[in-house]
Amino acid sequence: MPHDPGGVLFIALGLVLVVAGSLWRGRVLRPLSAERARAAVTRDRSRNLLRAADMAIAEARRQAAQGEPAIVTVGDVRRTACRHYGYDSVGREEAAAALRRRFEAADCRRDCMTDAFN
């Protein structure tokens, strides 16, 4: 009974890949460094605080009555960051900086008020 050359070739290729994988042993090309991990955490926190400021601004605009300015506080940003991202401690200066950036980016001077500039 003759063997199928395609099947034998498929099995041989599989064995070659298994041997190559066992020799390589899954080594990481770039090991995780503590410095890169800290930088990633800092980037994520900064981005999440900006998102929390956006959410606080949007919520204040929704709650404002017709013709009244929306009032967004640093405390709103801190509460939103805690509620949505689980940050237990967000400093007032850190939250105020995020709120100032988003306040100016969203052109809030025409319809919002904030204590972030105090």
Secondary structure as UniProt FT lines:
FT   HELIX           5..24
FT   TURN            25..26
FT   HELIX           34..63
FT   TURN            66..67
FT   STRAND          70..72
FT   HELIX           74..85
FT   HELIX           92..105
FT   TURN            106..107
FT   HELIX           108..110
FT   STRAND          112..114
FT   TURN            116..117
//
